[in-house]
Amino acid sequence: MTERSRAPEGTTTLLVVAKEPMPGRVKTRLCPPCTPHQAALLAAAALHDTLEAVRAMPARRRVLVLSGRPGEWLPPGFDVVPQCAGGLDERLAAAFAEAGTGPALLVGMDTPQLTPALLAPALGPDGWRECDAWFGPALDGGFWALGLADPDPALLRGVPMSTPTTGQAQLARLARKGLRVRQLPPLRDVDTAEDAVRVAAETPGSRFAATAATLPDLRPGLATLAIPGSRTPQGLDARWTTAP
């Protein structure tokens, strides 16, 4: 393993649930104003920033639970497993089943503002002391992170997903099982163009902000929030999306 690919070791398995950044399959709620290709560029940038953040976090194992195929965009240090069939609750449950024994923490690719500091409370030496679960609420009513000291897939199966009350329902499920839950800061998922503009504002210097700044239909919002313009990183189109 090279110096660049070496990552800190820890006791928690980190799971990233993601889709291959292919036009027409990712971030479709960005269209319009974005084209499917532009939406895929933003998805690719969000995935890049997420994977790089996870690489910098202490972990026993890093797993990309992927819908689609890995490409040159995948950095070293990740095991790749395919997402199972079924609804999102089944796919998240299967991701936790993949983690095996020991604590596991799951994030998605919709929060490129993720940083190691945000998850430091959960991944530190006392992260699981007197704690059975970590919960990161999303501003749309869902959740952006879920950690389980004992990754039981049954804790997710049957929870209604992609609704304004998904987070509330998941917390209720944890509470009914008597789990001690600690909360992480709330984050905004990137689902709409407004979300993309606001998250870019929160992450100056990121690949996500740089990519958003190249998209004409997002520039008025970026200018309003005083996001500095930036060019697309070299090779982004070729390396980070799959042609339809």
Helices and strands as residue ranges (DSSP letters): E 9-19, G 28-30, H 36-55, E 59-67, E 79-82, H 88-99, E 104-108, H 116-123, E 133-137, E 143-148, G 153-155, H 166-176, E 181-183, H 193-202, H 207-212, G 216-218, H 219-224, H 236-240
